[in-house]
Amino acid sequence: MTTRTYYPTGSWRYMAGGWLAFGLFDAIQTVVSMHAMGMHHAWLTLFVVTAASWAPWAVLTPLILGLLQRFPLPTRNALPWTVHIAACLAVGAAWATWAALLEHATNPFAYAAGSAPFALLWKEKFLGNLITDALLYGAIAALCITLDAQHRLWHQRAASAQLAELLAQAQLSALKLQIEPHFIFNSLNAVTALIREKKDNDAIALIAALGDLLRRVTDSSQRQFVSMEEEIDFLRKYLEIQQLRFAERLRYRIDIPPALMRAQVPDFIVQALVENAIKHGIARRAKGGELTVTASRDGEVLTLSVANDGPPLAAPAQEQVGLSNTRQRLQALYGDASALLLRNHADSGVLATITLPYREH
């Protein structure tokens, strides 16, 4: 039986640091948004209470990782799912208890009549955070699966430095792993904001879209190629979630001729270019920008392009890890028959172009 190793020794420091950062972000967001709305609270107390309320997750994350190691996911067996659902509810109850105790003891909202009764606070926090509990627990599980996949991937690469297909497989897995950490937490922040604003339908839609993306990202089939239609369908869901984060700062247009929807493309190839354009282009502009995805065919050559009107490339341009992985993967799959070009586009912006042999899926 193969033992899964989700995290290295000493990683508790990174877990604690991650939850501390998450708590500080939530505290800052809460205080700033409420202060901007003209509310009057005990701001320092509210900041400390909000940040400290995440402590149960930091303390219980090693326990969750231990359960995931004992009852790995995903699986068709009902027992692991039952165990993790029960654990999720237990962690949620602990979180609600701790947060209710803090609020009841400190009255951070400075109510004249004092804090609400502990039982009422606990009930509100437990029931009100059920969706958040499930998302956080699911995010931890997804990250564990990713770390496990990364661990097994590196063992495979060390054991078999043989064919270009193995290199391409490794690059595909690396591209999948890049999506998850920052993307999941940004999505969770968006869900939290929607729940606070009582936009339940939007929150449910975002959760469903995030579930579809995670199912695709953690797909264990390790296939190399998909149809253009499937790649663009994934890309639309990815951009819809990103648009909730950036709102009007992100505008996008996808212009793919219907005749090219059957074209065969490497899995996640367009998403890698789009993610790079958002991270190093749109996100760096206060007013955001527009992103355009296009495709064209010239005989037996397929061209995929992603343009954004973000900041131009620095001189000399430093290639990011995602693009470097994409370039190596293209080389492994197609050799010199493919190319990835990154250059400044028009008066402002950057254009990334991939050319590869045209094949039908």
C-alpha positions in Angstrom: 0.0 0.0 0.0 1.4 3.4 -1.0 1.5 6.0 1.8 0.5 9.5 0.7 2.6 12.3 2.0 0.6 15.6 1.9 3.1 17.9 3.7 6.7 17.9 4.8 8.0 18.0 8.4 7.9 21.6 9.7 5.2 22.7 7.3 3.1 23.8 10.4 4.9 27.1 10.2 3.6 27.7 6.7 0.1 26.6 7.8 0.2 29.0 10.7 1.6 31.8 8.6 -1.1 31.2 5.9 -3.9 31.4 8.4 -2.4 34.4 10.0 -2.3 36.2 6.7 -5.8 35.1 5.9 -7.0 36.4 9.3 -5.3 39.7 8.9 -6.7 40.1 5.4 -10.2 39.4 6.7 -9.8 41.8 9.6 -8.5 44.6 7.4 -11.3 44.1 4.9 -13.9 44.0 7.6 -12.7 47.2 9.4 -12.1 49.2 6.3 -15.4 48.3 4.7 -17.4 49.0 7.8 -15.6 52.2 8.5 -16.2 53.3 4.9 -20.0 52.7 5.4 -19.9 55.2 8.3 -20.4 52.6 11.1 -19.1 53.2 14.6 -17.5 50.2 16.3 -14.6 49.5 18.6 -12.2 49.3 15.7 -9.1 48.0 17.4 -11.1 45.3 19.2 -13.0 44.4 16.1 -9.7 44.0 14.2 -8.2 41.8 16.8 -11.3 39.7 17.3 -11.8 39.2 13.5 -8.2 38.2 13.0 -8.1 35.9 16.1 -11.4 34.2 15.2 -9.5 32.2 12.5 -7.3 30.5 15.2 -9.4 27.3 15.2 -8.6 26.7 11.5 -4.9 27.2 12.1 -5.0 24.8 15.1 -7.1 22.1 13.4 -5.6 22.1 10.0 -3.0 19.5 11.0 -5.9 17.3 12.2 -7.6 17.8 8.8 -4.4 16.8 7.0 -4.1 13.7 9.2 -7.7 12.7 8.3 -7.0 13.2 4.6 -3.9 11.0 5.0 -6.0 8.3 6.8 -9.0 8.7 4.5 -7.7 10.0 1.2 -10.0 11.8 -1.3 -11.3 11.6 -4.0 -12.8 8.1 -3.6 -16.0 6.2 -4.4 -16.0 4.7 -0.9 -18.7 6.4 1.3 -16.8 6.1 4.5 -14.1 8.7 3.8 -16.8 11.2 2.6 -18.8 10.6 5.8 -15.7 11.1 8.0 -14.8 14.4 6.2 -18.3 15.7 6.3 -18.4 15.0 10.1 -15.0 16.6 10.5 -16.1 19.7 8.6 -19.1 20.1 10.8 -16.9 19.6 13.9 -14.4 22.2 12.8 -17.3 24.6 11.9 -18.7 24.1 15.4 -15.3 24.8 17.0 -14.9 27.9 14.9 -18.4 29.1 15.8 -17.7 28.5 19.5 -14.4 30.4 19.5 -15.8 33.3 17.5 -18.9 33.5 19.6 -16.9 33.5 22.8 -14.6 36.3 21.5 -17.5 38.5 20.4 -19.5 37.8 23.6 -16.6 38.7 25.8 -15.3 41.8 24.0 -18.4 43.3 22.3 -16.4 44.5 19.3 -19.4 46.1 17.6 -19.9 48.4 20.7 -23.5 47.7 21.2 -25.0 49.8 24.0 -26.8 46.9 25.5 -23.8 44.7 25.3 -23.1 41.6 23.2 -25.9 39.1 22.3 -26.2 35.9 24.4 -23.5 33.4 23.6 -26.1 30.7 22.5 -27.6 33.1 19.9 -24.1 34.2 18.7 -23.0 30.5 18.3 -26.2 29.6 16.4 -25.8 32.5 14.0 -22.1 31.9 13.3 -22.5 28.1 12.9 -25.5 28.2 10.6 -24.3 31.3 8.8 -20.8 29.9 8.0 -21.8 26.4 6.9 -21.0 27.2 3.2 -17.8 28.9 4.2 -16.9 25.9 6.4 -17.4 23.5 3.4 -15.4 25.8 1.1 -12.5 26.1 3.5 -12.4 22.4 4.2 -12.7 21.7 0.5 -9.8 24.1 -0.3 -7.6 22.4 2.3 -8.5 19.0 0.7 -7.8 20.3 -2.8 -4.4 21.7 -1.7 -3.5 18.4 -0.1 -4.4 16.5 -3.3 -2.3 19.0 -5.2 0.7 18.5 -2.9 0.3 14.8 -3.1 0.2 15.0 -6.9 3.3 17.1 -6.8 5.1 14.7 -4.5 4.3 11.7 -6.7 5.2 13.7 -9.9 8.7 14.5 -8.7 9.3 10.9 -7.8 8.2 9.9 -11.2 10.5 12.4 -12.9 13.4 11.4 -10.8 12.9 7.7 -11.5 12.4 8.0 -15.3 14.3 10.6 -17.3 13.3 8.9 -20.6 10.7 10.2 -23.1 9.5 13.6 -24.1 6.0 12.5 -23.3 6.9 12.2 -19.6 8.4 15.7 -19.6 5.2 17.0 -21.2 3.1 15.2 -18.6 5.1 16.8 -15.9 4.7 20.2 -17.4 0.9 19.7 -17.6 0.8 18.7 -13.9 2.9 21.8 -13.0 0.4 24.1 -14.9 -2.5 22.5 -13.0 -0.8 23.0 -9.7 -0.2 26.7 -10.4 -3.9 27.4 -10.7 -4.9 26.3 -7.2 -3.3 28.1 -4.3 -3.9 31.8 -5.1 -6.9 31.2 -7.3 -8.8 29.2 -4.6 -8.2 31.8 -1.9 -9.2 34.6 -4.2 -12.4 32.7 -5.1 -13.1 32.1 -1.4 -12.6 35.8 -0.7 -15.2 36.5 -3.4 -17.6 34.0 -2.0 -17.2 35.5 1.5 -17.9 39.0 0.1 -21.1 37.8 -1.6 -22.3 36.0 1.5 -21.7 39.2 3.6 -23.7 41.2 1.0 -26.4 38.5 1.1 -26.1 37.8 -2.6 -26.9 34.1 -2.0 -27.6 33.2 -5.6 -24.4 34.7 -6.8 -22.5 32.9 -4.0 -24.1 29.5 -4.9 -23.3 30.1 -8.6 -19.7 30.9 -7.8 -19.4 27.8 -5.6 -20.7 25.6 -8.4 -18.3 27.1 -10.9 -15.4 26.7 -8.5 -16.4 23.1 -8.0 -16.4 22.5 -11.8 -12.9 24.0 -12.1 -11.5 22.0 -9.2 -12.9 18.8 -10.7 -11.1 19.6 -13.9 -7.8 20.8 -12.3 -7.6 17.7 -10.0 -8.5 15.3 -12.9 -6.2 12.3 -12.5 -6.5 11.1 -16.1 -3.3 13.1 -17.1 -4.5 13.5 -20.7 -2.4 15.8 -22.8 -4.9 17.0 -25.4 -8.5 18.3 -25.4 -10.7 19.9 -28.0 -10.7 23.7 -28.5 -14.3 23.7 -27.4 -13.5 22.0 -24.0 -10.5 24.3 -23.4 -12.6 27.4 -24.1 -15.5 26.2 -21.9 -13.0 25.8 -19.0 -11.6 29.2 -19.8 -15.0 30.9 -19.7 -15.7 29.5 -16.2 -12.2 30.6 -15.1 -12.7 34.1 -16.4 -16.2 34.4 -14.9 -14.7 33.7 -11.4 -11.9 36.1 -12.0 -14.4 38.7 -13.0 -16.1 38.5 -9.6 -12.7 39.3 -8.1 -11.9 42.2 -10.5 -15.4 43.4 -11.3 -15.4 46.1 -13.9 -11.6 46.1 -13.9 -11.5 43.0 -16.0 -13.1 42.9 -19.4 -12.6 40.0 -21.8 -13.5 38.9 -25.3 -13.2 35.4 -26.8 -13.2 35.3 -30.6 -12.8 31.7 -31.7 -14.4 30.7 -35.1 -16.8 27.7 -34.8 -14.8 25.8 -37.4 -11.9 25.7 -35.0 -13.8 24.3 -32.0 -12.8 20.7 -33.0 -9.1 21.6 -33.1 -6.8 19.6 -30.8 -4.9 21.7 -28.3 -2.8 20.8 -25.2 -4.9 20.8 -22.1 -4.7 24.1 -20.1 -2.6 25.8 -22.8 -4.8 28.8 -23.3 -5.6 29.1 -19.6 -1.8 29.5 -18.8 -1.6 32.5 -21.2 -4.7 34.1 -19.8 -3.6 33.6 -16.1 -0.2 35.2 -17.0 -2.0 38.1 -18.7 -4.2 38.8 -15.7 -1.5 38.4 -13.1 1.2 40.5 -14.9 -1.1 42.8 -17.0 -4.6 43.5 -15.9 -4.0 43.2 -12.1 -1.1 45.7 -12.3 -3.4 48.5 -13.6 -5.6 50.4 -11.2 -8.3 50.7 -13.8 -7.8 47.2 -15.1 -8.0 46.4 -18.7 -9.3 44.2 -21.5 -8.2 40.7 -22.4 -8.8 39.2 -25.8 -8.4 35.5 -26.8 -8.4 34.7 -30.5 -7.5 31.7 -32.7 -6.9 31.3 -36.4 -5.8 28.7 -38.9 -3.4 29.0 -41.8 -3.2 25.7 -43.6 -1.7 23.2 -41.2 -0.8 25.8 -38.6 -3.0 26.8 -35.7 -2.4 30.1 -33.9 -3.6 31.0 -30.5 -3.3 34.5 -29.2 -4.0 36.2 -25.9 -3.7 40.0 -25.8 -4.0 42.4 -22.9 -3.7 46.2 -22.6 -1.7 46.0 -19.3 1.8 47.4 -18.8 4.4 46.7 -21.6 7.1 44.2 -21.1 10.2 45.3 -19.2 13.5 45.5 -21.0 14.9 42.9 -21.0 11.7 40.9 -20.5 11.9 38.3 -17.8 9.9 35.2 -18.6 7.6 34.0 -15.8 7.5 30.4 -14.5 4.1 29.7 -16.1 5.3 30.7 -19.6 8.6 28.8 -19.1 6.6 25.7 -18.3 4.3 26.2 -21.3 7.3 26.7 -23.6 9.0 23.5 -22.4 5.7 21.6 -22.7 5.2 22.7 -26.3 8.8 21.7 -27.1 8.2 18.2 -25.6 4.9 17.8 -27.5 5.7 19.3 -30.9 9.4 20.0 -31.0 10.4 22.8 -33.4 6.9 22.6 -35.0 5.6 24.9 -32.2 6.5 28.3 -30.9 5.6 30.7 -28.1 6.2 34.4 -28.7 5.7 37.2 -26.1 5.9 40.8 -27.3 4.6 44.3 -26.8 1.4 44.9 -28.7 0.2 48.1 -30.3 0.6 51.4 -28.3 0.2 49.6 -24.9 -0.3 46.0 -23.8 1.3 42.6 -24.4 0.5 39.9 -26.9 1.3 36.2 -26.3 1.1 33.9 -29.4 1.3 30.2 -29.7 1.7 28.4 -33.0 1.4 24.6 -33.3 0.4 22.0 -35.9 -3.3 21.9 -36.6 -4.9 18.6 -35.7 -8.6 17.7 -35.1 -9.4 16.2 -31.7 
